[in-house]
Amino acid sequence: MASDLSRFRILALLLASTVVLATIGCSDDDAPVVAPRVTPLPAVDLFSGAYVMENWTDSGITDGATAMDPASGETATAAFSYDVPDLSCFSGRSFRTATFEVPVPTSGVVTFDWVYTGFHSWYQANAFFRIFADGKEILAVNKPSVSGTFTFSGSTSINVSKGGTFGFEIGGKNFDTDCTLRGTLTITNSPAP
């Protein structure tokens, strides 16, 4: 009986050793490390589906008006504008902006071209433009000295997240006796290749 118990203990030790050896044998330090597979976000078709123009909102602009063109429907190009006219102003217009935004229904990548043009008079004129997503500033153009008409342009590709918002803010200021602030941001959808 004692001899059977000894054989059982030896067998158990051998089995335990085999398991440990098998576990060690599974490790191969020379094997290449494989990165986890990342699924790319889908491209967002801007200004169609959930992004149609009637789903966009604007904040307005102090002492002026805002507009979106077209106001509704699907489009490949949209214009977002503001107009603060010269209404007997003698000491310029303080900094003010208009915000245009849309809720994001699904996560994805938005790719587009943009052109921001305007007129903020001549003296101490400033033009401001930013793109934001999910409360974070993605791109900002802040030109402290624009005199007469101005034009800025570029291309952008950003990630947007479901449940967040995506949009643009445009505006500026001046210290001119002609207090006009007028600008248009034109966005052209550029689907991912």
Protein Blocks (a to p, Z undefined) as FASTA:
>chain_A
ZZmmmmmmmmmmmmmmmmmmmmmmmpcfkbccddddddddddddehiajlpmklpccebj
ehiacddddfbdcdfbdcdddddddehiaebpaddddddddddfbgcdddddddddddeh
jnopacdddddeehiafbdcddfbdghjadddddddddddehiacddddddddddfblcd
cddddddddddZZ
